[in-house]
Amino acid sequence: MAPRANWKGFLKVGEVTCPVALYTATSTSGRIAFHTINRATGHRVRRRFIDSETGKPVESEEQVKGYEISPGDYVMLEPDEVAAAVPESDKTLAVSSFINHDDIDDVYLDKPYYLAPGARHAEEAYTLIREGLRAKKVAALAQTVLFRRVRTLLIRPHGHGLIATTLNFDYEVRAASDAFDAIPALKIKAEMRALAEHIIKTKRGKFDPSEFTDRYEAALADLVKAKLEGRTIEVRKERPREKVVDLMAALRQSAELGKARPRATAKPSSRAKAKATPARRKAS
């Protein structure tokens, strides 16, 4: 079944307009999800909003948004008042400029979407825009109202299509100095640097997402399967903390291990994959 578009509108570059549709590029729907259960009855527990002072339940029709201006003092906003703040949308993804791929800091990248043609007659204009971006090796910056906010998107060629990545607002990105200013300026010995470079060289590879598995998700699937089969669950004991080792000794040991081990990482066998799949399906 074809995926449902999250948004439909028009991509506008100058006087060229192309019907397009946005599709979510990533999803967490495949993860194992849990419900909160009453241990005594086995029934599912549901959340209710409670008045913090009276302790009485507050039904949905009595709930409004509130902005705290001082402790315990709120400005209340009705749903239609909040809706009035949502910008009007003409469903147009208007390109404002073109930039080099390296011009944007990665911390501004938010969520990727597949941007596809929204109609058959749009394919020619879509292809023209995609190949124009690819030929000039640039990305397009465009804005539209997306999910109640005016969002800026970075549009780049991706195979036969386009990737549109929403960008974080400037006020959402924390200054790097908050995390890095306390790092002292240290001078690394030449031998240590050479060993580090050697380790990096021996472990060079290519990115293959299939090699990286969600170990926690797999462990949850095995846990649910074990419970269904009535097996005893062993509670993991906390590991003792590792002792602080000499950095130079650690580098030398890593370099020796790098020589002994092959570069290629063994992929899980098809039997292992088949074994894990039924457990996950059963758990979900």
TORROLUM-516568 format. One record per residue: x, y, z of N, C-alpha, C, O in turn; residue in three letters. Coordinates in steps of 0.05 Angstrom, whole numbers, padded with zeros to 5 digits, always signed. Layout:
BEGIN
XYZXYZXYZXYZala/...
//
This chain:
BEGIN
+00017-00024+00000+00000+00000+00000+00018+00025+00000+00037+00026+00015met/+00011+00044-00017+00027+00069-00019+00025+00085+00007+00004+00086+00018ala/+00048+00097+00015+00047+00113+00040+00030+00138+00037+00026+00148+00015pro/+00019+00147+00059+00002+00171+00058+00019+00196+00062+00036+00196+00079arg/+00015+00216+00045+00031+00240+00046+00025+00256+00072+00002+00258+00080ala/+00046+00267+00084+00042+00284+00108+00033+00312+00100+00021+00326+00117asn/+00039+00320+00076+00033+00347+00067+00033+00347+00037+00049+00334+00024trp/+00015+00362+00025+00014+00365-00004+00012+00395-00010-00002+00410+00003lys/+00026+00403-00031+00026+00431-00039+00041+00435-00065+00040+00418-00083gly/+00055+00458-00067+00069+00464-00092+00097+00473-00085+00102+00489-00067phe/+00117+00463-00101+00144+00473-00099+00148+00494-00121+00143+00489-00144leu/+00155+00519-00112+00157+00541-00130+00186+00551-00132+00197+00560-00111lys/+00197+00550-00155+00224+00561-00160+00222+00582-00182+00219+00575-00206val/+00223+00607-00174+00219+00629-00194+00190+00627-00204+00171+00628-00189gly/+00188+00624-00230+00161+00621-00243+00154+00592-00248+00132+00586-00259glu/+00171+00573-00240+00166+00545-00244+00152+00534-00219+00162+00536-00197val/+00128+00523-00223+00112+00512-00201+00107+00483-00206+00099+00474-00228thr/+00111+00467-00185+00109+00438-00187+00093+00426-00164+00101+00430-00141cys/+00071+00412-00169+00057+00399-00147+00074+00378-00134+00087+00361-00147pro/+00076+00378-00107+00093+00359-00092+00079+00348-00068+00058+00359-00059val/+00090+00327-00057+00080+00315-00033+00103+00308-00015+00124+00298-00024ala/+00099+00312+00012+00120+00305+00031+00113+00278+00045+00090+00274+00053leu/+00133+00261+00046+00129+00235+00060+00151+00232+00082+00174+00240+00077tyr/+00143+00222+00104+00162+00218+00126+00184+00199+00117+00178+00177+00108thr/+00209+00207+00121+00232+00190+00113+00240+00170+00135+00251+00149+00129ala/+00234+00177+00160+00240+00159+00182+00215+00155+00199+00197+00171+00200thr/+00215+00132+00213+00191+00126+00230+00200+00108+00253+00218+00092+00250ser/+00187+00112+00276+00192+00095+00299+00168+00075+00304+00167+00063+00325thr/+00150+00073+00284+00127+00056+00288+00134+00027+00291+00118+00011+00302ser/+00158+00019+00281+00166-00009+00283+00177-00017+00310+00182-00041+00315gly/+00180+00003+00328+00191-00004+00354+00170-00017+00372+00146-00013+00368arg/+00180-00033+00391+00162-00046+00410+00151-00025+00429+00166-00009+00439ile/+00124-00025+00432+00112-00006+00449+00098-00020+00473+00087-00042+00470ala/+00100-00008+00496+00088-00019+00520+00064-00002+00530+00064+00022+00526phe/+00045-00014+00543+00024+00000+00557+00029-00003+00587+00041-00022+00596his/+00018+00016+00603+00020+00014+00632-00004-00003+00642-00027+00003+00635thr/+00003-00023+00658-00017-00043+00667-00020-00042+00697+00000-00039+00711ile/-00044-00046+00707-00048-00050+00736-00039-00078+00743-00050-00098+00734asn/-00018-00079+00759-00006-00105+00766-00027-00123+00780-00027-00148+00775arg/-00045-00112+00796-00064-00128+00811-00086-00140+00793-00094-00163+00797ala/-00096-00124+00774-00119-00133+00758-00112-00142+00730-00126-00156+00717thr/-00088-00132+00720-00080-00138+00693-00094-00120+00673-00091-00124+00649gly/-00108-00100+00682-00122-00081+00665-00104-00058+00657-00085-00051+00672his/-00109-00047+00634-00093-00024+00624-00100+00001+00640-00123+00006+00646arg/-00080+00016+00647-00083+00041+00662-00085+00064+00643-00069+00066+00624val/-00104+00082+00647-00107+00106+00630-00102+00131+00646-00108+00132+00670arg/-00090+00151+00632-00084+00176+00646-00109+00194+00646-00125+00195+00628arg/-00111+00210+00668-00132+00230+00670-00119+00256+00681-00101+00255+00697arg/-00129+00278+00671-00119+00304+00681-00133+00311+00707-00157+00310+00709phe/-00117+00318+00727-00127+00324+00754-00120+00352+00762-00098+00362+00756ile/-00139+00366+00774-00135+00393+00784-00114+00392+00806-00117+00377+00825asp/-00092+00408+00803-00070+00406+00822-00077+00415+00850-00064+00407+00869ser/-00099+00431+00853-00106+00440+00880-00129+00424+00891-00128+00415+00915glu/-00151+00419+00876-00174+00405+00887-00171+00374+00885-00183+00360+00900thr/-00153+00365+00867-00150+00336+00863-00172+00323+00847-00172+00299+00844gly/-00191+00339+00837-00213+00328+00821-00206+00326+00792-00191+00342+00781lys/-00217+00306+00778-00212+00303+00749-00223+00327+00733-00244+00338+00740pro/-00208+00334+00712-00217+00356+00694-00222+00344+00667-00204+00334+00654val/-00247+00346+00658-00255+00335+00632-00243+00352+00609-00236+00375+00613glu/-00241+00341+00585-00228+00354+00563-00241+00380+00555-00227+00399+00548ser/-00267+00383+00558-00281+00408+00550-00274+00430+00570-00279+00454+00563glu/-00264+00424+00593-00257+00444+00613-00227+00451+00612-00218+00467+00629glu/-00212+00439+00594-00183+00443+00593-00177+00465+00572-00187+00464+00550gln/-00159+00484+00580-00150+00505+00561-00120+00508+00564-00108+00499+00584val/-00108+00520+00545-00079+00525+00546-00074+00549+00565-00090+00567+00567lys/-00051+00548+00578-00044+00569+00597-00014+00576+00596+00002+00558+00595gly/-00008+00602+00595+00020+00611+00596+00025+00623+00623+00012+00642+00631tyr/+00045+00612+00637+00051+00622+00664+00067+00648+00663+00089+00649+00652glu/+00056+00669+00675+00069+00695+00676+00083+00700+00703+00101+00716+00705ile/+00074+00685+00723+00086+00686+00749+00077+00660+00763+00058+00648+00755ser/+00091+00651+00785+00084+00626+00797+00054+00624+00805+00044+00640+00821pro/+00040+00605+00792+00012+00601+00797-00007+00620+00783-00031+00618+00787gly/+00004+00638+00767-00013+00658+00753-00010+00653+00723+00012+00655+00712asp/-00033+00648+00709-00032+00640+00681-00050+00658+00664-00070+00668+00673tyr/-00041+00662+00639-00058+00674+00619-00071+00650+00604-00057+00634+00592val/-00098+00649+00605-00112+00626+00592-00120+00633+00564-00129+00655+00558met/-00115+00614+00546-00121+00617+00518-00141+00596+00508-00136+00572+00512leu/-00163+00604+00496-00183+00586+00486-00173+00573+00460-00156+00585+00446glu/-00183+00549+00453-00174+00535+00428-00176+00552+00403-00158+00551+00386pro/-00198+00568+00400-00201+00584+00376-00181+00608+00376-00173+00617+00355asp/-00173+00617+00400-00153+00638+00401-00125+00628+00393-00110+00641+00380glu/-00119+00603+00402-00093+00591+00394-00093+00586+00364-00073+00590+00351val/-00116+00576+00353-00118+00571+00324-00114+00596+00308-00104+00595+00286ala/-00122+00619+00319-00119+00645+00305-00090+00653+00301-00083+00668+00284ala/-00072+00642+00318-00044+00648+00317-00030+00632+00295-00007+00638+00287ala/-00043+00610+00285-00030+00594+00264-00029+00610+00238-00050+00620+00229val/-00006+00612+00226-00004+00627+00201-00021+00616+00179-00025+00591+00177pro/-00031+00633+00162-00047+00623+00139-00027+00611+00119-00005+00620+00115glu/-00037+00590+00106-00020+00575+00087-00032+00575+00059-00056+00571+00055ser/-00014+00580+00040-00023+00578+00012-00013+00552-00001-00014+00548-00025asp/-00002+00534+00017+00008+00508+00008+00030+00510-00012+00032+00493-00030lys/+00046+00531-00010+00068+00535-00029+00095+00533-00015+00099+00548+00005thr/+00112+00516-00025+00139+00513-00015+00156+00531-00032+00167+00522-00053leu/+00159+00556-00024+00172+00576-00041+00202+00577-00036+00211+00582-00014ala/+00218+00572-00057+00247+00573-00055+00257+00602-00054+00251+00618-00072val/+00272+00608-00033+00282+00636-00029+00310+00639-00039+00318+00660-00048ser/+00327+00617-00037+00355+00619-00045+00367+00592-00049+00355+00572-00041ser/+00391+00591-00060+00406+00567-00064+00433+00569-00049+00446+00590-00051phe/+00441+00548-00035+00466+00549-00020+00482+00524-00026+00472+00504-00036ile/+00508+00525-00020+00525+00502-00021+00518+00482+00001+00508+00491+00022asn/+00522+00457-00004+00515+00436+00016+00529+00441+00043+00518+00435+00064his/+00554+00451+00041+00570+00454+00065+00564+00481+00080+00577+00486+00101asp/+00547+00497+00069+00542+00523+00081+00525+00522+00107+00525+00541+00122asp/+00512+00499+00112+00494+00498+00135+00506+00479+00156+00515+00457+00149ile/+00506+00488+00181+00516+00472+00203+00497+00448+00208+00473+00452+00208asp/+00508+00425+00213+00492+00401+00217+00472+00403+00241+00452+00390+00242asp/+00479+00420+00261+00461+00423+00284+00435+00435+00277+00416+00434+00293val/+00433+00447+00254+00407+00460+00245+00389+00439+00231+00365+00445+00227tyr/+00400+00416+00223+00384+00396+00210+00365+00383+00229+00373+00373+00250leu/+00339+00382+00223+00318+00371+00241+00309+00344+00231+00320+00324+00239asp/+00288+00343+00214+00276+00318+00206+00275+00316+00176+00266+00335+00163lys/+00283+00293+00164+00283+00290+00135+00256+00280+00125+00242+00263+00138pro/+00248+00289+00102+00224+00280+00088+00231+00274+00059+00249+00287+00047tyr/+00216+00255+00047+00219+00251+00018+00200+00270+00005+00176+00271+00011tyr/+00210+00286-00014+00194+00305-00029+00190+00294-00057+00209+00293-00073leu/+00166+00285-00063+00160+00271-00088+00140+00287-00105+00127+00305-00094ala/+00138+00281-00131+00118+00295-00148+00090+00289-00137+00084+00267-00129pro/+00073+00310-00137+00046+00307-00127+00026+00298-00148+00003+00293-00141gly/+00034+00297-00173+00016+00290-00195+00033+00281-00219+00057+00287-00221ala/+00021+00265-00237+00035+00255-00260+00045+00278-00278+00068+00277-00288arg/+00029+00299-00281+00037+00321-00299+00060+00337-00287+00070+00355-00300his/+00067+00332-00262+00088+00348-00248+00116+00336-00253+00136+00349-00245ala/+00118+00313-00264+00143+00299-00266+00165+00314-00281+00188+00313-00274glu/+00157+00327-00303+00177+00342-00319+00189+00365-00303+00213+00369-00303glu/+00171+00381-00291+00181+00404-00275+00197+00394-00251+00217+00406-00244ala/+00189+00372-00239+00203+00361-00216+00231+00352-00224+00250+00358-00211tyr/+00233+00338-00247+00259+00329-00257+00277+00352-00264+00301+00351-00258thr/+00266+00373-00275+00281+00397-00282+00293+00410-00257+00317+00417-00257leu/+00277+00412-00236+00288+00424-00211+00309+00406-00198+00330+00416-00190ile/+00304+00380-00197+00323+00361-00186+00350+00362-00200+00371+00363-00188arg/+00349+00361-00227+00374+00360-00242+00388+00387-00242+00413+00388-00244glu/+00373+00408-00240+00385+00435-00237+00401+00437-00212+00424+00447-00212gly/+00390+00427-00190+00404+00428-00164+00429+00410-00165+00450+00417-00155leu/+00426+00387-00178+00448+00368-00180+00471+00379-00197+00494+00376-00190arg/+00464+00391-00219+00484+00402-00238+00501+00424-00225+00525+00426-00229ala/+00488+00441-00209+00501+00463-00196+00512+00456-00169+00526+00472-00156lys/+00506+00431-00159+00516+00422-00133+00508+00440-00111+00524+00448-00094lys/+00482+00447-00111+00471+00465-00090+00446+00453-00078+00435+00434-00088val/+00437+00465-00056+00412+00458-00043+00394+00483-00043+00404+00505-00043ala/+00369+00478-00042+00349+00500-00042+00339+00505-00013+00333+00486+00001ala/+00336+00530-00006+00323+00537+00019+00295+00547+00012+00291+00565-00004leu/+00274+00535+00025+00247+00542+00020+00231+00544+00046+00238+00531+00066ala/+00209+00559+00045+00192+00562+00069+00163+00556+00062+00154+00561+00040gln/+00149+00544+00082+00121+00540+00080+00109+00536+00108+00124+00532+00127thr/+00083+00537+00110+00070+00531+00136+00068+00500+00137+00054+00488+00121val/+00081+00488+00156+00082+00460+00159+00076+00453+00188+00091+00460+00206leu/+00054+00438+00193+00046+00430+00220+00044+00454+00238+00055+00455+00260phe/+00029+00474+00229+00021+00498+00245+00043+00519+00248+00038+00540+00260arg/+00067+00515+00237+00088+00534+00239+00100+00540+00212+00100+00523+00194arg/+00111+00564+00209+00126+00570+00184+00153+00557+00188+00169+00564+00205val/+00159+00537+00171+00184+00522+00173+00202+00527+00148+00192+00530+00126arg/+00228+00527+00153+00247+00529+00132+00257+00501+00126+00263+00486+00144thr/+00258+00494+00100+00267+00467+00092+00291+00469+00073+00293+00487+00057leu/+00309+00450+00077+00332+00448+00059+00326+00425+00039+00322+00402+00047leu/+00326+00432+00013+00318+00412-00007+00343+00404-00024+00357+00422-00034ile/+00348+00378-00025+00372+00368-00039+00365+00344-00056+00346+00329-00050arg/+00379+00340-00078+00374+00316-00095+00382+00291-00079+00400+00290-00064pro/+00366+00270-00084+00371+00244-00070+00363+00222-00089+00339+00215-00091his/+00382+00211-00104+00375+00190-00124+00356+00201-00145+00362+00221-00158gly/+00333+00188-00148+00313+00197-00168+00295+00218-00156+00277+00228-00170his/+00299+00225-00131+00280+00244-00119+00294+00267-00105+00317+00274-00111gly/+00279+00279-00085+00290+00301-00070+00285+00295-00040+00265+00283-00032leu/+00304+00304-00024+00301+00303+00005+00296+00331+00015+00311+00349+00008ile/+00275+00335+00031+00269+00361+00043+00273+00358+00074+00257+00343+00086ala/+00292+00371+00085+00298+00369+00114+00289+00394+00128+00298+00416+00121thr/+00271+00392+00147+00264+00415+00163+00288+00424+00179+00304+00408+00188thr/+00290+00451+00183+00313+00462+00198+00304+00472+00225+00282+00483+00228leu/+00321+00469+00245+00316+00479+00272+00316+00510+00270+00332+00521+00255asn/+00300+00523+00287+00301+00552+00289+00327+00560+00304+00337+00544+00320phe/+00336+00584+00299+00361+00593+00311+00359+00593+00342+00378+00586+00356asp/+00335+00600+00353+00333+00600+00382+00333+00572+00394+00337+00569+00418tyr/+00329+00552+00378+00329+00524+00388+00357+00512+00390+00361+00493+00404glu/+00376+00524+00375+00403+00513+00375+00420+00526+00396+00424+00550+00396val/+00430+00510+00414+00447+00520+00436+00475+00526+00425+00484+00513+00407arg/+00488+00546+00438+00515+00553+00429+00535+00531+00436+00534+00519+00457ala/+00552+00525+00417+00572+00503+00421+00591+00510+00444+00601+00492+00457ala/+00594+00536+00449+00612+00544+00471+00602+00534+00498+00618+00530+00517ser/+00575+00529+00501+00564+00519+00526+00576+00492+00533+00580+00486+00557asp/+00582+00476+00513+00593+00449+00517+00623+00448+00515+00636+00432+00528ala/+00635+00466+00498+00664+00462+00491+00683+00482+00505+00707+00477+00505phe/+00673+00504+00516+00690+00524+00527+00708+00514+00550+00730+00524+00555asp/+00698+00494+00565+00713+00484+00588+00735+00464+00580+00751+00455+00597ala/+00736+00456+00554+00757+00437+00545+00784+00452+00543+00786+00472+00529ile/+00804+00442+00558+00830+00456+00558+00845+00452+00532+00841+00432+00518pro/+00863+00470+00525+00880+00467+00501+00904+00451+00509+00923+00460+00522ala/+00904+00425+00500+00926+00407+00506+00943+00402+00482+00934+00402+00459leu/+00969+00397+00487+00987+00390+00465+00992+00360+00465+01001+00350+00485lys/+00985+00347+00443+00988+00318+00441+01016+00310+00431+01026+00322+00412ile/+01028+00290+00444+01054+00281+00436+01053+00269+00408+01033+00258+00400lys/+01075+00272+00393+01076+00263+00365+01071+00233+00364+01058+00224+00345ala/+01082+00217+00383+01079+00188+00382+01050+00181+00386+01039+00163+00373glu/+01036+00195+00405+01008+00189+00410+00991+00195+00386+00973+00180+00379met/+00997+00218+00373+00982+00226+00349+00986+00205+00326+00967+00198+00312arg/+01011+00196+00323+01017+00176+00302+01002+00150+00307+00992+00138+00289ala/+01001+00141+00333+00987+00117+00339+00957+00120+00334+00944+00102+00323leu/+00946+00143+00341+00917+00149+00336+00911+00148+00307+00891+00137+00298ala/+00928+00161+00291+00925+00161+00261+00926+00133+00250+00912+00126+00231glu/+00944+00116+00261+00947+00089+00252+00922+00073+00258+00913+00057+00241his/+00911+00076+00282+00886+00062+00289+00863+00070+00271+00848+00053+00261ile/+00861+00096+00265+00840+00106+00247+00843+00094+00219+00824+00086+00207ile/+00868+00092+00210+00873+00081+00183+00865+00052+00181+00854+00044+00161lys/+00872+00036+00202+00865+00008+00201+00835+00002+00204+00826-00020+00197thr/+00820+00021+00214+00792+00017+00218+00775+00033+00198+00750+00036+00202lys/+00787+00043+00177+00771+00057+00157+00751+00039+00144+00757+00015+00139arg/+00728+00049+00137+00707+00033+00124+00687+00051+00111+00691+00075+00107gly/+00664+00039+00102+00643+00053+00090+00617+00050+00106+00613+00029+00119lys/+00601+00071+00106+00576+00070+00122+00556+00051+00110+00548+00054+00087phe/+00548+00031+00125+00527+00012+00117+00507+00010+00140+00513-00004+00160asp/+00484+00023+00138+00465+00023+00160+00455-00005+00169+00446-00008+00191pro/+00457-00024+00151+00447-00051+00158+00465-00064+00178+00457-00084+00191ser/+00490-00054+00182+00509-00066+00201+00503-00056+00230+00513-00068+00249glu/+00486-00036+00233+00481-00025+00259+00453-00033+00268+00433-00025+00256phe/+00452-00048+00289+00426-00059+00299+00418-00045+00325+00436-00036+00341thr/+00392-00044+00330+00382-00032+00355+00383-00055+00376+00364-00071+00378asp/+00404-00056+00391+00408-00077+00411+00386-00077+00432+00377-00098+00441arg/+00377-00054+00440+00356-00052+00460+00330-00063+00450+00316-00077+00464tyr/+00323-00056+00425+00298-00066+00413+00299-00097+00411+00279-00110+00416glu/+00322-00108+00402+00325-00137+00400+00323-00150+00427+00311-00171+00430ala/+00334-00137+00448+00333-00148+00475+00305-00148+00486+00296-00166+00500ala/+00289-00127+00479+00261-00126+00487+00245-00148+00474+00228-00161+00487leu/+00250-00153+00448+00236-00174+00434+00242-00201+00447+00224-00218+00451ala/+00268-00206+00454+00275-00231+00467+00263-00233+00495+00255-00255+00503asp/+00261-00211+00509+00249-00211+00536+00220-00218+00535+00210-00235+00550leu/+00205-00206+00516+00176-00212+00513+00172-00241+00505+00154-00255+00515val/+00189-00251+00487+00187-00279+00479+00192-00298+00502+00179-00318+00505lys/+00212-00291+00519+00219-00308+00542+00196-00309+00562+00190-00330+00573ala/+00183-00286+00566+00160-00285+00584+00137-00301+00574+00123-00315+00589lys/+00132-00300+00547+00110-00315+00535+00115-00345+00538+00097-00361+00542leu/+00141-00353+00537+00148-00381+00539+00151-00391+00567+00157-00414+00572glu/+00149-00372+00587+00151-00380+00615+00179-00384+00625+00183-00396+00646gly/+00198-00374+00610+00226-00377+00619+00233-00357+00640+00221-00336+00642arg/+00252-00364+00657+00261-00346+00679+00279-00324+00667+00296-00329+00651thr/+00273-00300+00676+00289-00277+00667+00311-00271+00686+00307-00267+00710ile/+00336-00271+00676+00359-00265+00693+00363-00235+00694+00366-00222+00674glu/+00363-00224+00719+00367-00196+00723+00397-00190+00721+00413-00202+00734val/+00404-00171+00703+00432-00165+00699+00443-00149+00723+00431-00130+00733arg/+00467-00158+00731+00480-00144+00753+00497-00121+00742+00507-00122+00719lys/+00500-00101+00758+00515-00077+00750+00545-00084+00747+00556-00097+00765glu/+00556-00076+00725+00584-00082+00720+00602-00064+00737+00595-00041+00741arg/+00625-00075+00746+00643-00057+00761+00656-00037+00742+00660-00042+00719pro/+00662-00013+00752+00673+00008+00736+00701+00000+00727+00717-00012+00742arg/+00707+00007+00702+00733+00001+00691+00754+00019+00703+00749+00043+00709glu/+00778+00008+00708+00799+00023+00719+00811+00043+00699+00811+00037+00675lys/+00821+00065+00708+00834+00085+00691+00860+00073+00681+00877+00065+00697val/+00864+00073+00655+00889+00062+00643+00905+00084+00631+00895+00105+00625val/+00930+00078+00627+00949+00097+00614+00941+00100+00585+00938+00081+00571asp/+00938+00125+00576+00928+00131+00549+00948+00120+00528+00939+00108+00508leu/+00974+00123+00532+00993+00113+00513+00992+00083+00511+00993+00071+00489met/+00989+00069+00534+00987+00040+00534+00962+00031+00519+00963+00011+00504ala/+00940+00045+00523+00915+00038+00510+00917+00042+00480+00907+00025+00465ala/+00931+00063+00471+00935+00067+00442+00952+00045+00430+00945+00035+00408leu/+00973+00037+00444+00990+00016+00433+00975-00010+00432+00978-00025+00412arg/+00959-00016+00452+00943-00041+00452+00923-00041+00430+00918-00061+00417gln/+00910-00018+00425+00890-00015+00404+00903-00019+00376+00892-00032+00359ser/+00927-00008+00373+00942-00011+00348+00949-00040+00343+00947-00049+00320ala/+00957-00055+00363+00964-00083+00360+00939-00100+00353+00940-00118+00337glu/+00916-00093+00366+00891-00107+00360+00883-00102+00332+00871-00119+00318leu/+00888-00077+00322+00880-00070+00295+00895-00086+00274+00885-00092+00253gly/+00920-00093+00280+00936-00109+00262+00926-00137+00261+00926-00150+00240lys/+00917-00147+00284+00908-00176+00285+00881-00181+00274+00876-00202+00263ala/+00863-00161+00275+00836-00165+00267+00832-00156+00238+00844-00137+00229arg/+00814-00170+00222+00807-00162+00195+00791-00137+00196+00777-00131+00216pro/+00791-00121+00174+00776-00096+00173+00746-00100+00172+00731-00086+00184arg/+00738-00120+00155+00709-00124+00150+00695-00134+00175+00706-00151+00190ala/+00672-00123+00180+00655-00131+00202+00636-00153+00193+00622-00149+00173thr/+00635-00175+00208+00618-00197+00200+00588-00189+00204+00581-00179+00225ala/+00573-00194+00183+00544-00188+00185+00529-00212+00197+00538-00234+00194lys/+00506-00206+00210+00491-00229+00222+00481-00247+00200+00473-00238+00179pro/+00481-00273+00206+00473-00293+00186+00443-00290+00181+00428-00279+00197ser/+00434-00301+00158+00406-00301+00151+00390-00317+00171+00367-00311+00177ser/+00402-00338+00183+00388-00354+00203+00383-00338+00228+00362-00340+00240arg/+00403-00321+00236+00400-00305+00260+00378-00284+00256+00362-00279+00274ala/+00378-00272+00231+00357-00253+00225+00329-00266+00226+00310-00254+00237lys/+00327-00290+00215+00301-00303+00214+00292-00311+00242+00268-00311+00248ala/+00312-00317+00259+00305-00325+00286+00295-00302+00303+00277-00305+00319lys/+00306-00277+00297+00298-00254+00312+00271-00243+00304+00256-00232+00320ala/+00264-00246+00278+00240-00234+00267+00214-00244+00280+00197-00228+00287thr/+00210-00271+00283+00184-00280+00295+00180-00269+00323+00157-00263+00331pro/+00202-00267+00338+00199-00257+00366+00189-00228+00366+00172-00222+00382ala/+00200-00212+00348+00191-00184+00347+00162-00182+00338+00147-00166+00350arg/+00154-00198+00319+00126-00196+00310+00108-00206+00332+00086-00194+00336arg/+00116-00226+00346+00099-00237+00367+00096-00217+00389+00074-00214+00401lys/+00118-00203+00395+00118-00183+00416+00100-00160+00410+00085-00150+00427ala/+00101-00151+00385+00084-00128+00377+00055-00135+00376+00039-00117+00370ser/
//
